[in-house]
Amino acid sequence: MAETWFSFPQIDPIIVEIGPLALRWYGMMYLLGFLAAMWLLNRHADKPNSGWTRDQVSDLLFYSFLGVVLGGRLGYVLFYGWQWLVADPLYLFRITDGGMSFHGGLIGVIVAMGYVAWRQQRTYWQVADLVAPVVPIGLGLGRLGNFINGELWGRTTDVPWAFVFPGAGALPRHPSQLYEGFLEGVVLFWVLWWFAKGDRKPGAVAGLFLIGYGVSRFIVEFVREPDAHMSLYLGLTMGQLLTVPMLAFGLYLMARPRVK
């Protein structure tokens, strides 16, 4: 292998610590994503005839945040840590011992959007199409948080931009967190932001989000190191398998005729 790879920068995962309280980079990324989404959605609500108020946006963000946190944790435990949950049911509450699952968080947000649609007497797609363009901000920042934490690294490689991650051995690896952050965050945000400005049929923006994320995640999984305790299924990782229903439903939403 070429000897031109990078050593992982020594970044303290804790920004500031006061007594038992600690502000971590990963948590800061989630906070920044939430604030960015709030700013953009409030700007939308302030437009004439937007059909939204700032209070309604706050309501939506609150329940969506709950959906991300609760769904993300439950999804991680059920999809990736089932054996640990069976051995110790309290593992569900040990957030510092595990992580968050995007697919679980997505399910949580889907439920939250349904509740908000019912609560505010809207159609489901009015809510989903509003939320979809701002989700990539949190995804991109979350992947940056993964990189700072030195976790979810990629497979071994000899590409010149590879990193040697602490805890991952001496071999250089793909910075797959940055690949995902770029595709799921930067690229998907700009595509959805442009697409949402047009006159789209209900569900089309949400459908494009599902397709865009699904394609990005499926591709990057080829260079991302699978979880050590997870087996491959037909040569695919769990992350790839979970994107299949997303892609299928996204294609359906994009292809179905406009309902008058």
Backbone bond lengths (Angstrom), bond angles and torsions (degrees), N, CA, C in turn:
res aa  C-N    CA-C-N  psi(-1)  N-CA   C-N-CA  omega(-1)  CA-C   N-CA-C  phi
1 M - - - 1.454 - - 1.533 110.60 -
2 A 1.325 114.86 150.78 1.457 119.09 178.45 1.523 109.20 -67.86
3 E 1.339 116.66 148.52 1.452 120.91 -178.62 1.521 110.15 -103.80
4 T 1.315 117.16 46.90 1.463 121.65 -178.25 1.517 111.61 -117.25
5 W 1.333 116.80 14.69 1.454 118.66 -177.13 1.527 111.03 -78.13
6 F 1.332 114.00 169.83 1.451 120.74 -176.66 1.528 111.12 -98.79
7 S 1.314 116.22 145.04 1.459 120.96 169.62 1.521 107.62 -82.66
8 F 1.309 116.17 138.68 1.462 119.56 -177.49 1.526 109.39 -64.42
9 P 1.343 117.28 130.36 1.477 119.51 -179.72 1.524 110.98 -64.56
10 Q 1.300 116.37 138.55 1.462 121.41 -179.50 1.526 108.94 -79.72
11 I 1.324 115.68 94.67 1.463 121.79 -178.72 1.525 108.29 -112.60
12 D 1.310 116.17 122.64 1.466 120.17 177.53 1.523 108.28 -67.79
13 P 1.341 118.47 121.92 1.467 119.92 -179.49 1.521 113.10 -64.02
14 I 1.331 117.57 -15.71 1.464 121.70 179.05 1.526 109.37 -100.88
15 I 1.327 116.83 123.04 1.464 121.36 179.66 1.522 110.16 -76.16
16 V 1.318 116.02 -50.78 1.456 121.48 179.39 1.521 107.95 -148.11
17 E 1.318 116.00 145.85 1.459 121.48 -178.17 1.517 109.41 -132.25
18 I 1.321 116.03 125.17 1.467 121.91 178.55 1.518 107.48 -125.58
19 G 1.319 116.78 105.01 1.453 120.67 -177.60 1.516 110.57 60.07
20 P 1.345 116.86 -128.89 1.471 119.78 -179.84 1.526 113.30 -80.75
21 L 1.328 116.61 -6.98 1.458 121.14 -177.81 1.523 110.72 -94.69
22 A 1.331 115.77 136.28 1.463 120.30 -179.80 1.525 109.48 -138.44
23 L 1.327 115.90 132.11 1.459 121.68 175.02 1.516 108.07 -96.77
24 R 1.331 116.37 115.23 1.455 121.25 -176.88 1.528 110.75 -101.84
25 W 1.338 114.63 155.24 1.458 119.68 179.58 1.527 111.49 -59.47
26 Y 1.335 116.69 -39.01 1.465 119.71 -177.41 1.525 110.27 -63.80
27 G 1.329 116.35 -44.19 1.460 119.89 176.85 1.520 111.70 -64.99
28 M 1.344 116.56 -37.00 1.459 120.58 177.98 1.518 111.44 -62.54
29 M 1.328 117.44 -36.66 1.457 120.71 178.71 1.536 111.15 -63.03
30 Y 1.335 115.81 -42.39 1.465 119.87 177.05 1.524 110.72 -63.01
31 L 1.336 116.05 -41.75 1.461 120.16 -179.95 1.523 110.88 -63.70
32 L 1.327 117.36 -44.49 1.462 120.76 179.31 1.535 111.03 -63.14
33 G 1.333 116.78 -40.35 1.456 120.16 177.31 1.521 111.70 -62.70
34 F 1.327 116.52 -40.64 1.462 121.28 178.64 1.531 110.72 -64.92
35 L 1.334 116.76 -44.15 1.466 120.26 -179.48 1.531 111.32 -66.02
36 A 1.332 116.95 -38.99 1.468 120.14 178.36 1.522 110.74 -64.71
37 A 1.332 116.61 -42.44 1.461 120.48 178.04 1.523 110.58 -63.37
38 M 1.313 117.36 -41.54 1.459 121.12 179.20 1.529 111.19 -62.59
39 W 1.330 116.06 -42.06 1.466 120.01 -179.73 1.529 111.06 -63.79
40 L 1.320 117.21 -46.66 1.458 120.58 -178.23 1.529 111.67 -67.13
41 L 1.326 117.40 -42.14 1.460 119.75 -179.30 1.522 111.67 -70.59
42 N 1.330 117.57 -33.46 1.471 119.61 175.03 1.524 110.94 -66.91
43 R 1.320 116.88 -37.62 1.469 119.69 175.16 1.523 110.36 -60.46
44 H 1.312 116.01 -41.32 1.464 119.71 178.00 1.523 110.81 -64.48
45 A 1.328 116.97 -42.97 1.466 120.79 -179.29 1.521 111.77 -63.48
46 D 1.332 117.64 -30.07 1.470 121.66 -178.48 1.522 112.86 -75.60
47 K 1.330 117.77 -11.99 1.464 119.93 -179.76 1.524 110.37 -72.69
48 P 1.339 117.32 145.94 1.469 119.76 178.30 1.530 111.37 -59.56
49 N 1.319 116.45 136.45 1.468 122.75 176.82 1.534 113.04 60.21
50 S 1.316 117.02 29.98 1.462 119.72 178.63 1.525 111.46 -71.88
51 G 1.336 116.21 -24.62 1.460 119.94 -177.88 1.515 112.90 83.79
52 W 1.335 115.89 4.60 1.467 120.73 -178.95 1.519 109.91 -130.49
53 T 1.333 116.15 151.32 1.455 122.37 171.10 1.522 108.33 -116.43
54 R 1.317 116.27 164.64 1.471 119.89 178.63 1.525 111.17 -63.44
55 D 1.314 117.66 -35.67 1.470 120.06 178.27 1.524 110.55 -64.29
56 Q 1.319 117.17 -39.43 1.465 120.56 178.68 1.527 110.69 -67.51
57 V 1.332 116.47 -37.99 1.468 120.49 176.08 1.526 110.46 -63.42
58 S 1.331 116.82 -43.24 1.468 120.36 178.64 1.522 110.82 -60.92
59 D 1.319 116.06 -40.72 1.465 121.11 177.69 1.522 110.44 -60.53
60 L 1.319 115.72 -45.34 1.458 121.24 -179.67 1.524 111.26 -63.76
61 L 1.324 117.33 -44.19 1.454 120.79 -178.68 1.531 111.58 -66.30
62 F 1.320 116.73 -37.86 1.469 119.98 -179.53 1.524 110.85 -61.81
63 Y 1.318 117.08 -50.19 1.458 119.88 -177.79 1.533 111.51 -71.63
64 S 1.322 116.69 -31.49 1.464 119.24 176.40 1.522 110.51 -66.89
65 F 1.337 116.81 -39.07 1.459 120.38 178.21 1.529 110.67 -62.89
66 L 1.325 116.18 -43.00 1.457 119.50 176.12 1.530 110.74 -60.55
67 G 1.331 115.78 -41.42 1.461 119.89 179.34 1.506 112.57 -62.46
68 V 1.340 116.54 -40.92 1.467 120.68 179.40 1.523 110.97 -63.50
69 V 1.327 116.28 -48.65 1.466 120.50 -175.09 1.527 111.17 -68.62
70 L 1.339 116.90 -52.37 1.462 120.01 -177.31 1.527 111.51 -68.46
71 G 1.328 115.99 -46.08 1.456 119.40 179.63 1.509 112.54 -66.73
72 G 1.341 116.10 -38.88 1.453 119.73 -179.68 1.512 112.56 -63.25
73 R 1.326 116.15 -41.36 1.461 119.27 179.83 1.526 111.01 -71.54
74 L 1.333 116.70 -46.64 1.465 119.67 178.68 1.524 111.08 -60.55
75 G 1.329 115.86 -41.55 1.456 119.37 179.74 1.510 112.54 -63.46
76 Y 1.333 116.49 -40.85 1.469 119.14 179.31 1.524 110.63 -61.96
77 V 1.335 115.83 -45.43 1.467 119.71 -177.70 1.527 110.96 -66.02
78 L 1.336 117.43 -42.49 1.460 120.36 -176.47 1.527 112.53 -75.85
79 F 1.339 117.52 -38.53 1.459 120.74 -177.03 1.525 113.10 -83.58
80 Y 1.343 116.51 -35.69 1.460 119.56 -170.93 1.533 114.26 -120.48
81 G 1.327 119.01 -17.27 1.459 119.91 -175.11 1.512 113.77 -130.85
82 W 1.347 116.31 32.11 1.464 120.08 -176.52 1.525 112.00 -58.42
83 Q 1.336 116.89 -40.94 1.460 119.73 -177.60 1.519 111.78 -64.48
84 W 1.335 117.43 -32.66 1.462 120.27 177.64 1.524 111.11 -72.41
85 L 1.327 116.04 -34.92 1.469 120.02 178.44 1.522 110.67 -66.84
86 V 1.333 116.61 -40.41 1.464 120.39 179.28 1.525 110.14 -64.46
87 A 1.330 116.17 -40.74 1.466 119.99 -179.51 1.524 111.98 -71.21
88 D 1.346 115.92 -32.55 1.471 120.16 -177.60 1.523 108.97 -150.00
89 P 1.347 118.83 97.79 1.468 121.92 -178.41 1.529 113.77 -56.71
90 L 1.333 117.17 -26.22 1.464 119.92 179.57 1.528 112.25 -71.62
91 Y 1.345 116.75 -9.18 1.472 120.14 177.28 1.527 111.22 -58.36
92 L 1.327 115.90 -29.04 1.465 120.37 179.32 1.517 111.63 -55.63
93 F 1.320 116.96 -33.39 1.464 121.08 -175.01 1.525 113.02 -96.07
94 R 1.335 116.71 -3.29 1.465 120.01 179.80 1.529 109.09 -90.09
95 I 1.303 115.01 76.12 1.459 120.25 -175.22 1.522 111.32 -63.55
96 T 1.336 116.81 -31.83 1.462 119.07 -179.26 1.521 112.28 -70.61
97 D 1.347 117.56 -15.72 1.467 120.79 179.61 1.525 112.87 -92.30
98 G 1.309 116.79 -10.52 1.458 119.77 -176.26 1.510 110.79 -137.85
99 G 1.323 115.50 -159.68 1.443 118.49 -177.29 1.507 112.36 -134.42
100 M 1.335 113.51 -154.57 1.454 121.98 -179.33 1.528 107.89 -125.12
101 S 1.309 115.71 145.69 1.458 121.36 178.66 1.518 109.75 -108.30
102 F 1.345 116.55 129.46 1.456 118.64 177.09 1.517 110.96 -60.95
103 H 1.332 117.25 -45.08 1.455 120.28 -175.63 1.527 110.99 -64.42
104 G 1.335 116.75 -36.39 1.457 119.47 175.16 1.515 111.29 -67.01
105 G 1.343 116.05 -41.96 1.455 120.24 176.95 1.518 111.72 -62.13
106 L 1.341 116.28 -37.45 1.463 120.22 178.29 1.527 110.76 -62.70
107 I 1.324 116.57 -43.79 1.466 119.84 178.22 1.532 109.94 -61.52
108 G 1.339 115.73 -41.18 1.455 119.57 178.39 1.514 112.16 -61.83
109 V 1.328 117.18 -41.02 1.467 120.97 179.10 1.527 110.79 -69.40
110 I 1.324 117.25 -37.02 1.466 120.78 177.32 1.525 110.28 -58.61
111 V 1.338 115.47 -45.14 1.475 120.02 177.96 1.520 110.16 -64.37
112 A 1.343 117.31 -43.77 1.465 121.29 -179.31 1.524 111.01 -62.42
113 M 1.335 117.80 -41.45 1.466 120.65 179.76 1.527 110.87 -65.78
114 G 1.325 116.46 -36.63 1.454 119.60 176.78 1.518 111.81 -63.33
115 Y 1.326 115.48 -40.41 1.467 119.68 178.91 1.527 110.57 -66.25
116 V 1.343 116.89 -43.12 1.465 120.38 179.95 1.530 110.44 -65.13
117 A 1.319 117.51 -40.46 1.466 120.70 178.01 1.524 110.45 -59.84
118 W 1.332 116.42 -43.60 1.467 120.07 177.80 1.519 110.94 -66.08
119 R 1.320 116.65 -43.46 1.464 122.29 -176.56 1.524 111.39 -64.98
120 Q 1.340 116.79 -38.51 1.462 121.27 -176.86 1.526 112.50 -98.79
121 Q 1.322 116.31 5.32 1.475 122.42 177.85 1.532 111.40 56.72
122 R 1.319 114.75 52.72 1.455 121.82 176.49 1.524 108.57 -118.77
123 T 1.334 115.68 168.43 1.457 118.53 169.75 1.532 107.98 -77.65
124 Y 1.314 115.59 156.45 1.465 119.49 -178.69 1.518 110.93 -61.31
125 W 1.329 117.42 -39.86 1.465 119.76 -174.21 1.517 112.22 -74.14
126 Q 1.329 118.35 -22.44 1.462 119.47 172.23 1.520 110.77 -61.06
127 V 1.311 115.96 -38.82 1.460 120.97 179.63 1.528 110.86 -76.30
128 A 1.328 116.67 -48.48 1.464 120.67 -175.87 1.524 112.04 -63.11
129 D 1.326 117.57 -40.97 1.466 120.18 -179.18 1.522 112.16 -70.43
130 L 1.332 117.09 -24.30 1.461 120.09 175.27 1.524 110.98 -74.61
131 V 1.322 116.59 -40.69 1.465 121.77 -175.02 1.522 112.38 -76.06
132 A 1.327 117.71 -38.32 1.469 121.48 -170.77 1.527 115.08 -51.05
133 P 1.348 120.44 -44.93 1.468 118.63 -176.22 1.523 115.24 -66.70
134 V 1.347 118.30 -20.45 1.469 118.81 -177.91 1.524 112.36 -95.30
135 V 1.325 117.70 -12.51 1.464 120.39 -179.02 1.530 112.53 -61.22
136 P 1.356 119.67 -39.86 1.474 118.71 -178.72 1.526 114.18 -59.42
137 I 1.321 118.19 -23.35 1.469 119.07 178.19 1.521 109.65 -61.66
138 G 1.327 115.92 -49.41 1.459 119.92 178.59 1.514 112.50 -65.32
139 L 1.346 116.45 -35.82 1.464 119.42 178.92 1.526 111.19 -63.94
140 G 1.329 116.06 -46.34 1.458 119.75 -179.16 1.516 112.30 -63.63
141 L 1.328 116.39 -44.51 1.462 120.15 179.52 1.531 110.94 -67.43
142 G 1.333 116.45 -35.88 1.459 119.62 177.48 1.518 112.21 -62.37
143 R 1.341 116.66 -40.06 1.466 120.13 177.65 1.520 111.01 -67.29
144 L 1.325 116.65 -34.07 1.464 119.14 175.06 1.525 109.93 -64.29
145 G 1.335 116.64 -38.25 1.450 120.60 175.61 1.514 111.91 -62.98
146 N 1.347 117.13 -39.20 1.464 120.80 175.77 1.530 110.58 -60.53
147 F 1.325 116.50 -40.80 1.471 120.12 -179.58 1.520 110.80 -65.63
148 I 1.335 116.51 -44.74 1.461 120.80 -179.75 1.529 110.00 -61.10
149 N 1.337 116.21 -37.66 1.464 120.63 178.67 1.526 112.85 -74.38
150 G 1.335 117.05 -11.33 1.456 120.60 -178.04 1.512 112.33 66.90
151 E 1.334 116.95 41.31 1.459 121.90 -177.22 1.526 109.80 -127.82
152 L 1.326 116.05 166.36 1.474 122.55 179.30 1.522 110.96 54.88
153 W 1.336 115.87 42.97 1.460 120.62 -178.23 1.525 111.12 -72.52
154 G 1.331 114.60 173.22 1.449 120.61 -178.25 1.517 113.26 -91.90
155 R 1.321 115.66 -176.16 1.456 121.41 179.14 1.527 109.80 -79.35
156 T 1.326 115.75 164.85 1.462 120.30 -178.71 1.525 109.62 -65.54
157 T 1.320 115.53 146.66 1.457 121.49 -175.57 1.524 109.58 -159.45
158 D 1.337 116.43 167.51 1.459 120.23 174.42 1.526 111.69 -117.53
159 V 1.345 117.95 18.42 1.461 119.75 176.85 1.518 109.02 -64.84
160 P 1.327 119.05 146.62 1.471 121.28 -173.80 1.526 114.49 -66.20
161 W 1.340 118.35 -16.24 1.468 120.14 179.93 1.540 111.93 -99.10
162 A 1.325 117.01 15.61 1.456 120.86 -179.83 1.526 111.23 -68.78
163 F 1.337 115.42 158.14 1.462 122.27 178.39 1.523 110.05 -121.75
164 V 1.321 115.43 148.18 1.458 121.41 169.86 1.525 106.06 -97.77
165 F 1.333 116.53 107.00 1.461 121.33 -175.66 1.522 110.63 -88.75
166 P 1.326 117.80 137.14 1.474 120.05 176.16 1.518 109.82 -63.88
167 G 1.317 115.82 135.04 1.456 119.94 -179.49 1.508 113.62 87.61
168 A 1.349 117.11 -3.96 1.465 120.55 -178.56 1.523 112.07 -112.11
169 G 1.327 116.80 14.14 1.453 119.47 -179.18 1.520 111.95 91.38
170 A 1.315 115.51 -175.42 1.465 121.14 -175.15 1.516 113.51 -92.04
171 L 1.337 117.75 -7.20 1.455 120.50 -176.49 1.530 111.45 -86.19
172 P 1.331 117.26 145.49 1.464 120.59 179.04 1.532 111.10 -72.01
173 R 1.305 115.36 149.38 1.468 120.88 -176.15 1.528 111.05 -135.52
174 H 1.337 114.46 157.97 1.460 120.16 173.51 1.524 110.01 -62.96
175 P 1.349 118.30 135.12 1.472 120.03 170.71 1.527 109.02 -79.51
176 S 1.329 115.92 68.89 1.461 120.72 -172.65 1.523 111.98 -63.00
177 Q 1.338 117.45 -24.58 1.461 119.65 176.96 1.537 110.61 -61.42
178 L 1.345 115.68 -39.41 1.461 119.98 179.99 1.524 111.11 -72.30
179 Y 1.328 117.38 -35.39 1.458 119.96 175.80 1.532 109.60 -60.01
180 E 1.338 115.14 -48.16 1.465 119.14 -178.90 1.521 111.12 -65.66
181 G 1.335 116.58 -40.42 1.455 119.66 179.16 1.524 111.88 -60.44
182 F 1.331 116.35 -38.03 1.464 119.88 -179.96 1.522 111.35 -71.20
183 L 1.343 116.59 -47.29 1.462 119.89 -176.57 1.528 111.99 -73.94
184 E 1.340 116.71 -49.37 1.465 120.93 -176.54 1.523 111.96 -76.67
185 G 1.334 116.00 -26.06 1.451 119.87 -177.12 1.516 113.04 -97.64
186 V 1.330 116.43 -72.56 1.459 121.10 -172.98 1.528 112.06 -66.45
187 V 1.328 116.90 -56.90 1.474 120.68 -175.57 1.527 111.09 -63.31
188 L 1.322 117.05 -49.55 1.469 119.79 -176.44 1.530 111.28 -64.98
189 F 1.327 117.27 -35.93 1.468 119.23 178.33 1.518 110.95 -60.83
190 W 1.323 117.68 -49.69 1.465 120.06 -176.17 1.522 111.68 -68.19
191 V 1.316 118.37 -36.06 1.464 121.08 177.19 1.528 110.47 -63.83
192 L 1.331 116.57 -47.20 1.467 119.82 -178.94 1.519 111.64 -69.04
193 W 1.327 117.38 -38.38 1.466 120.57 -179.75 1.528 110.63 -62.53
194 W 1.333 115.89 -40.47 1.472 119.72 176.41 1.517 110.90 -68.58
195 F 1.319 117.41 -46.15 1.462 122.28 -175.97 1.520 111.50 -63.83
196 A 1.322 117.37 -37.71 1.468 121.27 -176.04 1.519 112.43 -69.86
197 K 1.327 118.68 -15.51 1.462 121.02 -178.97 1.522 112.03 -76.14
198 G 1.326 117.59 -18.64 1.459 120.59 -179.06 1.520 112.35 -84.65
199 D 1.313 114.96 175.68 1.469 121.15 177.11 1.528 107.65 -84.42
200 R 1.294 116.74 95.38 1.465 121.60 -175.09 1.520 110.80 -107.67
201 K 1.305 115.45 150.07 1.460 119.42 176.72 1.521 109.81 -70.24
202 P 1.329 118.10 152.62 1.462 120.76 -179.27 1.528 111.99 -55.29
203 G 1.306 115.74 130.94 1.458 121.37 178.49 1.518 114.10 92.62
204 A 1.329 118.24 -10.78 1.458 120.37 -176.27 1.525 111.76 -68.69
205 V 1.326 116.82 -41.29 1.471 119.59 -179.92 1.523 109.99 -65.32
206 A 1.328 116.64 -44.50 1.459 120.54 177.24 1.525 110.45 -62.33
207 G 1.335 116.69 -38.91 1.461 120.34 178.86 1.512 112.07 -63.59
208 L 1.338 117.02 -41.69 1.460 119.85 178.90 1.530 110.79 -66.02
209 F 1.326 116.71 -35.22 1.469 119.24 175.53 1.525 110.84 -60.80
210 L 1.335 117.02 -46.43 1.463 120.34 -179.36 1.519 111.25 -61.22
211 I 1.316 116.41 -40.66 1.466 120.43 179.47 1.532 110.18 -68.26
212 G 1.329 116.23 -47.20 1.458 120.10 -177.72 1.510 112.76 -61.82
213 Y 1.326 116.13 -44.92 1.463 118.59 178.25 1.523 110.42 -67.24
214 G 1.327 116.45 -44.53 1.456 120.34 -177.78 1.512 112.43 -58.63
215 V 1.328 117.23 -45.21 1.463 121.18 179.64 1.524 110.42 -65.26
216 S 1.336 116.83 -45.05 1.464 120.65 -179.13 1.521 111.12 -61.17
217 R 1.322 116.50 -47.68 1.466 120.51 -177.73 1.531 110.40 -66.20
218 F 1.323 116.91 -41.68 1.467 120.43 -178.33 1.519 110.49 -61.23
219 I 1.333 117.34 -41.73 1.463 121.21 -178.41 1.528 111.04 -67.87
220 V 1.338 116.55 -49.14 1.464 120.06 -175.28 1.521 111.66 -66.73
221 E 1.335 117.93 -27.78 1.467 120.51 179.65 1.526 112.09 -59.51
222 F 1.338 117.77 -22.64 1.462 120.31 178.91 1.530 111.66 -68.04
223 V 1.344 117.20 -23.88 1.461 119.55 179.93 1.529 111.90 -115.33
224 R 1.328 117.17 6.18 1.461 121.69 177.93 1.531 109.37 -96.08
225 E 1.318 116.72 135.85 1.462 120.75 -179.51 1.523 109.45 -68.66
226 P 1.335 117.99 122.26 1.471 119.61 178.28 1.523 110.83 -65.73
227 D 1.322 116.73 154.43 1.462 120.39 175.68 1.525 109.03 -58.00
228 A 1.326 116.12 135.68 1.461 120.98 -173.51 1.523 112.72 -60.19
229 H 1.344 116.62 -29.95 1.466 119.56 -176.55 1.524 112.96 -92.63
230 M 1.352 116.42 3.27 1.463 119.92 -178.10 1.525 110.15 -105.41
231 S 1.321 116.37 138.83 1.459 121.82 177.38 1.526 109.59 -91.20
232 L 1.329 115.48 156.62 1.456 120.19 173.74 1.530 108.86 -82.34
233 Y 1.326 116.49 147.40 1.456 121.85 179.47 1.528 107.77 -120.36
234 L 1.334 115.72 112.22 1.467 120.98 -176.56 1.528 110.31 56.40
235 G 1.320 115.73 33.17 1.456 120.22 179.58 1.509 114.53 81.54
236 L 1.325 117.75 2.69 1.459 122.01 -178.10 1.526 110.41 -110.16
237 T 1.329 116.02 151.04 1.456 120.90 177.20 1.528 109.32 -82.79
238 M 1.331 115.77 167.10 1.455 120.22 176.05 1.522 110.75 -60.13
239 G 1.345 116.14 -39.97 1.464 119.78 178.30 1.518 112.30 -58.75
240 Q 1.332 117.29 -40.25 1.467 120.60 179.01 1.521 111.38 -69.06
241 L 1.336 115.95 -42.39 1.461 119.00 -179.76 1.521 111.39 -61.78
242 L 1.329 116.95 -38.24 1.460 120.23 -178.40 1.525 112.63 -71.25
243 T 1.335 117.61 -17.90 1.458 119.58 177.92 1.528 112.20 -81.88
244 V 1.324 117.76 -18.58 1.467 120.49 -176.20 1.526 112.06 -59.70
245 P 1.350 120.29 -51.50 1.459 118.82 177.51 1.524 112.74 -63.35
246 M 1.330 117.23 -30.95 1.463 120.26 176.29 1.519 110.52 -62.68
247 L 1.323 116.28 -47.92 1.463 120.84 179.93 1.524 111.27 -62.05
248 A 1.333 116.26 -43.48 1.462 120.24 -178.32 1.525 111.00 -62.70
249 F 1.333 116.79 -45.62 1.469 119.58 -178.28 1.526 110.93 -71.52
250 G 1.336 116.78 -35.62 1.459 119.64 176.59 1.514 111.89 -62.60
251 L 1.328 116.92 -42.36 1.470 120.73 177.81 1.526 110.73 -64.09
252 Y 1.327 115.89 -38.12 1.473 119.43 177.67 1.523 110.97 -62.37
253 L 1.327 116.98 -45.20 1.462 120.41 -178.93 1.526 111.68 -63.52
254 M 1.329 115.92 -37.25 1.459 119.66 -179.93 1.527 112.42 -73.70
255 A 1.336 117.00 -33.15 1.452 120.72 -173.42 1.531 113.68 -90.17
256 R 1.307 118.32 -22.62 1.472 119.71 -175.56 1.522 109.80 -66.18
257 P 1.329 116.58 149.78 1.466 119.91 -179.43 1.524 111.61 -69.66
258 R 1.314 115.91 154.25 1.455 120.91 176.64 1.526 109.58 -66.33
259 V 1.324 116.00 131.41 1.449 121.34 178.73 1.510 109.11 -90.26
260 K 1.309 116.96 123.51 1.474 120.17 -178.52 1.519 110.22 -83.17
